[in-house]
Amino acid sequence: MRLQAQGGGVEQSVVVQSGASGVVTASDALHGLAELHGSLSSKDAAARAGSFARAARYIQNAAAGGGVGFSKKSFPAGPGTSVRVDVEVLRGRAFTPGPRSDAIVF
């Protein structure tokens, strides 16, 4: 699965890849989201604060429902802006409940 900060001249991404266990838990995804947040300048992170909060809530809600399959969600910083955080599950199942797995964040 991929997490991206886009718009406003920013194109940063973090990939969370399942390990031998074959799962990406919500805890793994939230760790990846924190890594993405930390990779941005304080100005770019602040511009996306609401987007990061909504993305985290989406991941937590998905875990409460047992996880999700293929999905692409964008969380814009506001109406009419390209500044956003994207959450993409391109294959398999992600955001399953549980602690951190052996998933790799890069």
One Martini backbone bead per residue (centre of mass of N, CA, C, O) as a GRO file, in nm:
protein
  106
    1MET     BB    1   0.102   0.032   0.013
    2ARG     BB    2   0.022   0.388  -0.028
    3LEU     BB    3   0.166   0.703   0.076
    4GLN     BB    4   0.073   1.054   0.009
    5ALA     BB    5   0.220   1.370  -0.065
    6GLN     BB    6   0.051   1.639  -0.230
    7GLY     BB    7   0.113   1.923  -0.360
    8GLY     BB    8   0.265   2.226  -0.358
    9GLY     BB    9   0.544   2.076  -0.466
   10VAL     BB   10   0.466   1.790  -0.352
   11GLU     BB   11   0.632   1.444  -0.364
   12GLN     BB   12   0.555   1.209  -0.131
   13SER     BB   13   0.645   0.867  -0.027
   14VAL     BB   14   0.505   0.561   0.116
   15VAL     BB   15   0.575   0.218   0.166
   16VAL     BB   16   0.369  -0.068   0.257
   17GLN     BB   17   0.496  -0.392   0.299
   18SER     BB   18   0.448  -0.699   0.316
   19GLY     BB   19   0.546  -0.971   0.464
   20ALA     BB   20   0.538  -1.300   0.549
   21SER     BB   21   0.239  -1.264   0.665
   22GLY     BB   22   0.067  -1.075   0.442
   23VAL     BB   23   0.031  -0.806   0.616
   24VAL     BB   24  -0.147  -0.486   0.677
   25THR     BB   25  -0.184  -0.305   0.932
   26ALA     BB   26  -0.293  -0.032   1.086
   27SER     BB   27  -0.028   0.009   1.240
   28ASP     BB   28   0.151   0.015   0.992
   29ALA     BB   29   0.010   0.255   0.849
   30LEU     BB   30   0.050   0.462   1.079
   31HIS     BB   31   0.355   0.449   1.066
   32GLY     BB   32   0.375   0.546   0.772
   33LEU     BB   33   0.233   0.817   0.821
   34ALA     BB   34   0.449   0.922   1.018
   35GLU     BB   35   0.683   0.909   0.819
   36LEU     BB   36   0.568   1.106   0.616
   37HIS     BB   37   0.535   1.346   0.803
   38GLY     BB   38   0.848   1.350   0.885
   39SER     BB   39   0.946   1.415   0.573
   40LEU     BB   40   0.839   1.690   0.615
   41SER     BB   41   0.804   1.992   0.640
   42SER     BB   42   0.654   2.194   0.860
   43LYS     BB   43   0.485   2.342   0.647
   44ASP     BB   44   0.373   2.090   0.492
   45ALA     BB   45   0.250   1.950   0.739
   46ALA     BB   46   0.058   2.180   0.827
   47ALA     BB   47  -0.106   2.187   0.553
   48ARG     BB   48  -0.184   1.856   0.629
   49ALA     BB   49  -0.314   1.799   0.908
   50GLY     BB   50  -0.608   1.724   0.832
   51SER     BB   51  -0.534   1.499   0.632
   52PHE     BB   52  -0.391   1.314   0.833
   53ALA     BB   53  -0.631   1.279   1.026
   54ARG     BB   54  -0.827   1.153   0.815
   55ALA     BB   55  -0.647   0.915   0.734
   56ALA     BB   56  -0.631   0.787   1.015
   57ARG     BB   57  -0.936   0.746   1.049
   58TYR     BB   58  -0.972   0.561   0.806
   59ILE     BB   59  -0.787   0.335   0.907
   60GLN     BB   60  -0.936   0.281   1.175
   61ASN     BB   61  -1.215   0.218   1.049
   62ALA     BB   62  -1.120  -0.018   0.875
   63ALA     BB   63  -1.031  -0.196   1.112
   64ALA     BB   64  -1.315  -0.214   1.246
   65GLY     BB   65  -1.408  -0.369   0.959
   66GLY     BB   66  -1.134  -0.564   0.880
   67GLY     BB   67  -1.067  -0.395   0.637
   68VAL     BB   68  -0.921  -0.360   0.299
   69GLY     BB   69  -0.908  -0.333  -0.023
   70PHE     BB   70  -0.928  -0.186  -0.289
   71SER     BB   71  -0.805   0.161  -0.270
   72LYS     BB   72  -0.875   0.524  -0.321
   73LYS     BB   73  -0.772   0.805  -0.119
   74SER     BB   74  -0.851   1.149  -0.063
   75PHE     BB   75  -0.711   1.431   0.147
   76PRO     BB   76  -0.785   1.737   0.143
   77ALA     BB   77  -0.713   2.056   0.274
   78GLY     BB   78  -0.928   2.168   0.062
   79PRO     BB   79  -1.105   2.345  -0.137
   80GLY     BB   80  -0.939   2.377  -0.443
   81THR     BB   81  -0.693   2.182  -0.372
   82SER     BB   82  -0.385   1.987  -0.415
   83VAL     BB   83  -0.353   1.952  -0.122
   84ARG     BB   84  -0.255   1.621   0.003
   85VAL     BB   85  -0.365   1.289   0.107
   86ASP     BB   86  -0.283   0.956   0.011
   87VAL     BB   87  -0.462   0.634  -0.008
   88GLU     BB   88  -0.329   0.309  -0.121
   89VAL     BB   89  -0.481   0.003  -0.231
   90LEU     BB   90  -0.366  -0.227  -0.483
   91ARG     BB   91  -0.340  -0.494  -0.298
   92GLY     BB   92  -0.509  -0.680  -0.117
   93ARG     BB   93  -0.494  -0.640   0.236
   94ALA     BB   94  -0.578  -0.373   0.466
   95PHE     BB   95  -0.616  -0.264   0.792
   96THR     BB   96  -0.589  -0.466   0.994
   97PRO     BB   97  -0.614  -0.581   1.283
   98GLY     BB   98  -0.347  -0.496   1.496
   99PRO     BB   99  -0.035  -0.515   1.527
  100ARG     BB  100   0.256  -0.501   1.433
  101SER     BB  101   0.427  -0.629   1.178
  102ASP     BB  102   0.652  -0.736   0.909
  103ALA     BB  103   0.629  -0.486   0.774
  104ILE     BB  104   0.749  -0.257   0.525
  105VAL     BB  105   0.904   0.067   0.542
  106PHE     BB  106   0.981   0.300   0.239
   0.00000   0.00000   0.00000
